[in-house]
Amino acid sequence: MEIAIESRDLVKNFGNIRALTGLSFRVRRGEIYGLIGPNGAGKTTALRIMATLIKPTSGSAEVFGFDIEKQASEIRKIISYLPEEAGAYRNLSGREYLEFMARFYAGGKSNAETMVEEAAEISGLEERLKDKVKTYSKGMNRRLLIARALMIKPKLAILDEPTSGLDVVHAFHVRRIIQNYVEKHGVTVLLSSHNMLEVEFLCNRVALINEGKILGEGSPQELKSNYNAQNLEEVFMEATSLE
């Protein structure tokens, strides 16, 4: 099995604050891998390092064999990154926004049009793509942004809290978008979430992270079995009690 991400003893300090404490994990190609834990656990910091937006204080990591520090430009060619607080241009229609973004990635007009049609299908927004983004609900906006992140067919999609703040209906749609895209294209997904019950249904494997370190790792079923728990929330509470 090809390894998409390999993280080795990552440490990240922000002044006197240590956000990551020797973070090590592997993500296999074609899987949905989740970093789960409470706010402030270090999830976003880990994702930003993998996206080559910030450098670790120490340790190393590779994305599809490329070193995150020495070969950052190569990594940026094969990934897409969606921050938790990302937004789209409010005065453009949904389709205009996708067309604008496609120009940055497509090699020509034909490729850009193909990307936009792919994104339109991914989003499921249909006729609403004709409307300005400022008329969208938060859930619609998130679906548009997920489509933008996936339309370029990245080898690795890095999604920070992809369903944060969404209601049940929109969160369901976003989860299905991610699952369907992985099944169709074999893309690898690294995502973060504090919603452990949601991740249980979305991810192939997860890592429990707290205070910048991993407490446990495995498939949701493996973790529940190992900790004799009914769900991942119970697993997390048990894992933190054993520290």
N, C-alpha and C positions, 0 to 999 in steps of 0.2 A: 504494500500500500504506500503510495507516494505521500510524503509529508508536505503539507502546504505551509505550515508555520511551526517553527521550533524556537521556543523561548528558553534561555538558560540563565537562571539566577539574576533576573533583571531587578535592579535597584534604581529607584528614582527619588531624589530628594528635591524638594522645593524649599530652599533655605534650610531652616531647622526642622521642617516637616518631612517625614519619610512617607511617601505615597505608596511605594512598592518595596517589598522586603524579600528579595530573592525569588522572584516569580518564575517558575519553570512549568511549561506545558507544551504539548504537541497537538496540532490540529491536522487531521487527515484530509487529503483531497476529496472534495465532493460531500463533505459533511457539514451540518449546522452545529457549530460549537458555541456554547454559551458561557460567558463569565457572569455568574450571578452572586448577588450579595447586596447589602444595604447601601444607601447613598454614602459616599465618602470611603468606600471600601478599596478603591483603586482601579475600578473597572475602566473608567474613561481614560485614565492615565495609560493603562496598558494598551487600549485601542489606539490612542494617539501615537504611541511609540511604534506600533505595528504599521500605522499609516504614514510613518516617517515625518510626522509633524513636530515631534520633540525627540530628543535623544536621551537614552538612559544615563544615569550617573555611573553605573557599572553593569556588567553582564552583557549578554549578546542575544541576538535573535536573527533568524533568517525567514524570509518569505519566498517560497518556491525556490530555495537555494540562494537567494540574493541576501547579502548582509544589509541589515537595516541602516547602518551608518555608512559603510563604504560604497554601497550600491543603491542608495535611496532613489536615484533617478530611474533606475530599472524597475524598482518596485512600483513606483507611481504610474508606470505604463500599464500595469496589469491589475491594479486594484481600483475600487471605488470606495469612498468613505462618506458616510452620512452621520453628521453630528446630531446630538439630541435636539439642539435648538436651531437646526437649519431652517431656512425659509426660502420661499420663491419670490420672484419679483411680482409685487402685488398688482401693478397696473398692466401686466401682460395677461393674456388669456392662458389657460393651461397649455394649450397646444403651442402658442407662441413661445412660452417659456421652454418647452421641450425642444422646439426648433432652435432656439438660441443656444441652449446647452449642447445640442447635438453638433453644432458647428465646431466646437472645441475638440471633439473626439473623432469625427468622421473624416475620411480621406477625400471626400467629394460630396457633391450634392446628392447623388443617388444613395450613398451610404447614410447620409444624414436623414434622408426621407425614410429609409428602412428603419433606422434607430427610432425615429419619432413614431412610426406605426407600431413598432415593438412596444414602446413605452405606453402608447395609447391602450394597447391590449392588456399590458401588465396592470395599469392603473385601474381599469374597469370603470373609468369615469364617463365614458361614452360622450353624450351630447354636452355634458358639463365642461368638457375641454374647450368649448367655444367661449365660455364665460371667463371673466377676469378672476385672477387668483384671489383678489381681495374679497370676493363673494363666497369663497370656499369655507367650509367648516374646518376645524383642526384636523379631523379625520381625513377629509378629502385632500387637504394640503399634504398630509403625511403620505397618502397613497401616491400623490403626484411625485413627491420627492423620492420615494422608494423606487418608482418607475424610472426616474432620472438616474438613480444609482445603478440600476440593473440593465438599462437599455444598452449600455456599452459592452455588455457581456464580459464583465471582469472575471479574471481567474479567482479573485478574492473580493468579496463584498464585506466591508466592515461597517456594521450598523450599531450605533450607540442608542440604546433604549428605543427601538423602533416603534413601540406602541405606547410610549409614555404619554399619559394624559388623555388617551383615547377612550371612548365609550366601548361597550361590549361589542357592538355591531362593527365599528370601524377597526377595532383591535383584531377581530376575527378575520376581516378582509385582509388586513396587512399580513397576518400570519399565513393565510392561504396564499397570498402573492409570493411570499418568500418560499414556502414549501413547494409550490408549483414550479417556480423558476428553477430551484435546485434540481427537482426531478427532471425537468425538461432539458436543462443545459449543463448540469453537473458542476455548477459553480460552487465554490466553497464559501461558507458564511461564518464570520466571527461576529458575534453580537454580545451586547451587555444588557442586563436587565436586573431590576430589583423585584420583579414579579415572578416569583419562583414557580407558582402554579402554572402560569402561562408557558414558561420555558420548558416545563415538564412535558408539555404536549408538542413543543416546537423543535427541540434540540435532540440530535443524536447522542451527544455527550455534553456534559457540563462540568465546570469547575466552580466549586464554592470558594469565594474569595472574601476575606475580611481583614481589615487593617493591612492591606497590601500583600497578603500571602494566601496561598491556596490551602484550604483545610481538607478538601477531598475532591476526587475527580472520578468520572465514570459516566455510564449511561444513567438516565434517571432511575431505571429499574434496578440497576446494580447498587446505586447509592441508597435507595429505599430498602433494599434487601440487607445491605451491610449495616445499616443503622436501625433495622427493624422499625421502619417508619412508614406512615401512610402516604406522605407526600414530601416534596422537597423542602417545604417550610419546616416540617418536623426534623428533617435531616439536618438542615442548617442550625437549628436550635440545639440539636444534640451535638453537632460538630463543634460549635462554639463553647459548649459547656465542658468539652473534653480538653480544651486548650490549656 
